[in-house]
Amino acid sequence: MADPIELYYWPTPNGWKVSIFLEETATPYTLKPVNIGKGEQFEPDFLKISPNNRMPAIIDPDGPDGKPVSVFESGAILQYLGRKTGQFYPADERARVEVEQWLFWQMGGLGPMAGQAHHFRNYAPEKIEYGINRYTDEVHRLYGVLDTRLKDRDYVAGDYSIADMAIWPWVLPEGQGQDIEEFPNLKAWLKRVGDRPAVQRGRALGKDLRKRLDDGSKESEDAKKVLFGQRARK
C-alpha cells in the first residue's frame, strides 16, 4: 500500500477544497497543520513545497515516477489528485474542458473577489465604502453567473466534479454581503453539495484549530498582522 498523501492545511476555503476531495475519494492522507495566523507558512521547510507561502499544499510520496512530488495551489492539487485517482476529473477531453473552465473561474474570479469582499467587510481596520461596494457587487455578479449556470443542471460542469469542490467552499453569503434567496438555483446547489457526507467531513477537518480573526482577542489581532499587509521577504 502506498504511503498516505501529506496534506499541509489550515481550515479555510482553499484548504477545504482539498480535504473534501480526499474525503470523497477515501484517499489516505496525513494532516500537517500550517497555522497561518502564527506565520508557519513562512517556515523554510514549508516554503520548499509552497514557495508562494500559501496553503494548502501536498506531498505525494508515490509521485508519477514512483518518487515523491509536491504540489502547491489548490486548483493544481485538485487536478493532480483527479488525474492520480481517476475520480471527479473526466478523462474525456470535452468533459475535462467543461470542468477546467469552471475550476479556473473559481481560481481567478470567485475566490479572489470573495476574499476581498470578506476583507473589506470584516477585517479592514477602517471601513472603506468604495472597497466594500466594489467587491460586494462583484461577488453578487459572480453569484448571478453561477445561479444562471445551475438553472438546468445539478452540478456546474455535468457530473459532480473538482469544479464543484473548488467553488462550494467559497460561497459564503453572509460574510460576503449576499442574500442567498436572490439565487434559488445556487441555494439548491449549495445544499445539494453540502449534504454530501464527504463534503461535511472535509469541511469539518481541523475546525477546532482555527480561531476567529474578528473576536477582538490579542491572538486574533496578532494573526491579522501576520496575514494582512505582507510584502516580499528577502
N, C-alpha and C positions, 0 to 999 in steps of 0.2 A: 504494500500500500504506500502511495506517495505521501511525503510529508505534507502537513497542512499549510495552506496559504497563511502568510503573516500579514495581518491587517493592521496598519497604522491608522488610528481612528480617533475621532472625537465626535460626540453626538451632535452633529449639525446636519443640515440638509445634504451637503455633499457627502458626508460620511454615511448617511442613511442610504444613499443610492447603492453603495457597495455592500453594506451589511444586508440590505434587502435581497440583492442578487445572491449572495452567499447562502442566505436562508432559503430562498426559493429553490435553489439547486442542490441543497443539502451538501454543499462543498465544505469539507473540513477546513477550519481556519483557527488560528490563534490570535487572540485580541492583543494588540500592542497599543495601549492608550497614549495619545500625544496631547498633553494638556496645553492647548493653545493660549489659555489665559495666563499660564505661567512661563510662556516662552519656550516650551520644549521643542517647538517646531524649528528653532534656530540652532539646536544642538548639532554638532558636526556629523555624528553618525546618521541623524535623520536627513540632513542636507545631502548626504551621499545618494540617497534614494529619492529625495524630493527637493531638487535644487531651487524650486520656487517657494520654499518654506511654507508649503500648504499641505494639509491633509485632505482626503485620505491618500494613502499610498499602499502598495502591496509589495511583498517579495514572494515569488513563487519558486520554491526550492526545486521544482521539477519543471524548468522552463522548456521552450520549444526544442532545444538541442540536448535536453536532459540536464542542463546546468541552470543554476539559479538566475532568475531575471527579476528586476524591479520595475515597477510601473507607477508613475505619478500622473495626476489629472484624472478626475473621476470618470469623465467620458471615455478616456483611453483605457482605463481599468475595465469599464463595462464591456467595451469592445473586445479587449483581450480575453476576459473571462468568458464572454459569449462564444468566441471562437474556440477557446480551450474546451469548454464543456459541451458545445453544440446545442446550447439551450438559449431561448429568448432572443436570438440574433440569427435571423434566417440566412441560409447559405445561398438561396436563390437571389440573383443579383437585383432583380426588380424589387423584390420584397425587402432586400437589405437596404437599398437606396431609400425606400419609404421610411424605414426605421432610422437611418442615419440622418436624414434631413430634420426629423423631429428631435433627435438627440442633440444635434448641433443648434437647433432652435433654442433648446433649453440652455445649452452651454453658453451661447453667445447673446441670448436675449433675456429669457425669463430669469435665469439665475442672477446675472449681474444687475438687472433692473430691480428685481425684488430685493436683492441685497441692499441696494442704495435706498429703496423705499424704507426698509427696516431701519437703516442707519439714520436717515434724516428724520424719521417719525419717532424713533425710540431712543437713540443713543447720542445723537449730536448734542454737544454741550450748549448750543444755542439753537433755537427754533428758526430755521431759515425758510420762509414761506415759499420762495421760488423752488428750492430744492425739494421740499415736501410735495408741492404740487406737480413738479416736473416728473418725479419718479412714481408718485401715486397714480398719475394719469397714464403713464406708460405701462404700468402693471395692469391697469384697467383695460387698456388696449390689448395687451397680450392675453389677458383672461378672455377677452372677446374673441380673439383668434382661436383660442383653444375651445371655447364654447361652440363656435361655428364648426370646427373640425369634428367635434363629438356629436353633432346633431344626428348623424345617421350611422354611428358606429359605437361599439362598446369601448374600444381602445384606440389610441391615437394613430397607430400605424398597422392596422389589421389585427393580428393576434396580439395578445399581451406580450410585451417585449421590454428590452432595456430602455426604450424610449419612455414608456410609462414609469419605469423605476426611476429614471432621471428627473422627470417632470413632477411626479407626485409629491416628493418632499418639499418642493419649492412653492406649492400652492398653500399658502398660509394666510387666508383672507384677513383675519383680524389684525395681525401685525403689519399687513400691507395696505390697510385702509380700504378694504374692499367689502362689498356686500355680496356674499355668495348667492343670494336669492336672485340677483340680476342675471345669473349664469346657470340656468337649470341643468343644462347638459353637463357642464363642468361639475356641478354639485353632485349629480348622479355618479359620474365617473370617480370623483373623489371618494365617495362612499364605496363604490364597487371595488376599487383598488385597495382602499383602506380596510375592507372586510377580509382580505386575504390573510390567513394566519401567518404566513411567512413575512408579509409586509409588517404586520403588527410586531412580530419578533424582531425584525430588523430595525424598526422604528424605536423599539424599547431598549435596544442594546446600549448599555452604558448610561442609561438615563440618570442614574444616581451620581454620575461623575460630574455632570455639568451644573454650575451654579449660575443663577440668573445674573445678567450684567446690569440690570436696572433695579437691583434691590437696595441700593444705597450703602452697601457694606464697603469696608475698606478693601476687601478681597475683590469685589466687583469693580471698584474704581481702579485698583492696580491692574486688573485684567484689561480694562479699556485702554490703559496706557500702553500695554503690550500690543494689543490688537489694532489700534487705530493710530494713524499718523506715521506709519512705518516708512522709512527711507532706505535706500540701498546700504547694505552693510559691506564694508571693505576690509 
